[in-house]
Amino acid sequence: MSDPKPRVLIVDDEPDLLSVLHFGLEVEGFDVLEATDGEQALEMARSHQPDMIVLDLMLPRMDGYKVCRALKFDERYKRIPIFILSARSGETDRRLALDLGADAYVTKPYDMRDLVMKIRERLSLPGKNQAA
């Protein structure tokens, strides 16, 4: 029996970006969950406990900073790695996200192969085509 697929929660309010990211991660062997606002992201993270969260900052109902802080300052969820994926490229935004506990900060536009590689590195997973 093989190991279960690593579960990644992706959070973005742009349907096109969500679709591309979902498909790209699914093709790479991840079980993908989606949320389109901050409150839904928090609820899904708590109920599904994903192995990784890819989180936008500019979200309806609760921004990504608050989602990150709520999870990273809670003993039950702080182990879940959070990668911020944002159009905000300023140093202040990056520093604030990292100070709130984000594990990485990736700016849009992003390279899917690079993002997948970073996720695999963080989760200590081999590449899809590599032997396990």
C-alpha positions as CSV (number, residue, x, y, z in Angstrom):
1,M,0.0,0.0,0.0
2,S,1.4,3.4,-0.9
3,D,1.6,6.4,1.3
4,P,-1.3,8.9,1.2
5,K,-0.8,11.9,-1.1
6,P,0.4,15.0,0.7
7,R,-2.5,17.4,1.2
8,V,-2.1,21.0,0.2
9,L,-4.7,23.7,1.0
10,I,-4.5,26.5,-1.6
11,V,-6.2,29.8,-0.8
12,D,-6.9,32.6,-3.3
13,D,-9.9,34.6,-4.4
14,E,-9.0,34.6,-8.1
15,P,-10.7,31.6,-9.7
16,D,-8.3,31.4,-12.6
17,L,-5.2,31.3,-10.4
18,L,-6.9,28.8,-8.1
19,S,-7.6,26.5,-11.1
20,V,-4.1,26.7,-12.5
21,L,-2.5,26.1,-9.1
22,H,-4.9,23.2,-8.3
23,F,-4.2,21.5,-11.6
24,G,-0.5,22.0,-11.3
25,L,-0.3,20.6,-7.8
26,E,-2.6,17.7,-8.6
27,V,-0.5,16.7,-11.6
28,E,2.5,16.6,-9.2
29,G,0.8,14.1,-7.0
30,F,-0.8,16.3,-4.3
31,D,-4.2,16.0,-2.8
32,V,-5.5,19.6,-3.2
33,L,-8.1,21.5,-1.2
34,E,-9.3,25.0,-2.0
35,A,-10.6,28.0,-0.1
36,T,-11.6,31.4,-1.6
37,D,-11.6,33.6,1.5
38,G,-9.7,33.8,4.8
39,E,-12.5,32.5,7.0
40,Q,-13.0,29.5,4.8
41,A,-9.2,28.9,4.8
42,L,-9.1,28.9,8.6
43,E,-12.0,26.5,8.9
44,M,-10.6,24.1,6.3
45,A,-7.1,24.2,7.9
46,R,-8.6,23.4,11.2
47,S,-10.9,20.6,10.0
48,H,-8.6,19.0,7.4
49,Q,-5.1,19.7,8.9
50,P,-3.3,19.9,5.5
51,D,0.4,19.1,5.2
52,M,1.0,22.6,3.6
53,I,-1.0,25.8,3.0
54,V,-0.3,28.1,0.0
55,L,-2.0,31.4,1.0
56,D,-2.7,34.6,-0.7
57,L,-2.6,37.8,1.4
58,M,-5.4,39.8,-0.2
59,L,-8.5,37.8,0.6
60,P,-12.1,38.7,1.4
61,R,-13.6,38.2,4.9
62,M,-10.1,37.8,6.6
63,D,-6.8,38.6,5.0
64,G,-3.9,36.2,4.7
65,Y,-1.9,37.8,7.5
66,K,-4.7,37.1,10.0
67,V,-5.1,33.5,8.8
68,C,-1.4,32.9,9.1
69,R,-1.2,34.5,12.6
70,A,-4.3,32.5,13.8
71,L,-2.7,29.2,12.7
72,K,0.9,29.9,13.7
73,F,0.0,31.1,17.2
74,D,-2.2,28.1,17.9
75,E,-0.3,25.0,19.3
76,R,-2.6,22.6,17.4
77,Y,-1.8,24.1,13.9
78,K,1.6,25.9,14.1
79,R,3.4,22.9,12.6
80,I,1.6,23.3,9.2
81,P,4.0,25.1,6.8
82,I,2.5,28.2,5.2
83,F,3.8,29.6,1.9
84,I,2.5,33.1,1.1
85,L,1.8,33.5,-2.6
86,S,1.1,37.2,-3.2
87,A,1.2,39.9,-5.8
88,R,2.6,42.2,-3.0
89,S,6.3,42.3,-3.7
90,G,7.4,44.8,-1.1
91,E,9.9,44.1,1.6
92,T,7.5,45.3,4.3
93,D,4.9,42.7,3.3
94,R,7.4,39.9,3.1
95,R,8.9,40.8,6.5
96,L,5.5,41.0,8.1
97,A,4.3,37.7,6.7
98,L,7.5,36.0,7.9
99,D,7.3,37.7,11.3
100,L,3.7,36.2,11.6
101,G,5.1,32.7,11.1
102,A,5.0,32.2,7.3
103,D,7.6,29.6,6.2
104,A,8.2,31.2,2.8
105,Y,7.1,34.2,0.7
106,V,6.7,33.7,-3.1
107,T,5.6,36.6,-5.3
108,K,3.2,36.4,-8.3
109,P,3.8,35.8,-11.0
110,Y,5.5,32.6,-10.0
111,D,7.1,29.6,-11.7
112,M,5.0,26.4,-11.0
113,R,8.1,24.1,-11.1
114,D,9.9,26.3,-8.6
115,L,6.9,26.4,-6.3
116,V,6.4,22.7,-6.5
117,M,10.1,22.2,-5.8
118,K,9.9,24.5,-2.7
119,I,6.9,22.6,-1.4
120,R,8.6,19.3,-1.9
121,E,11.7,20.5,-0.1
122,R,9.7,21.9,2.8
123,L,7.8,18.6,3.1
124,S,10.9,16.5,2.5
125,L,9.3,14.8,-0.4
126,P,11.1,13.4,-3.5
127,G,10.2,14.7,-6.9
128,K,7.3,13.0,-8.7
129,N,9.5,11.1,-11.0
130,Q,12.2,10.3,-8.5
131,A,12.3,7.0,-6.5
132,A,10.8,7.3,-3.0
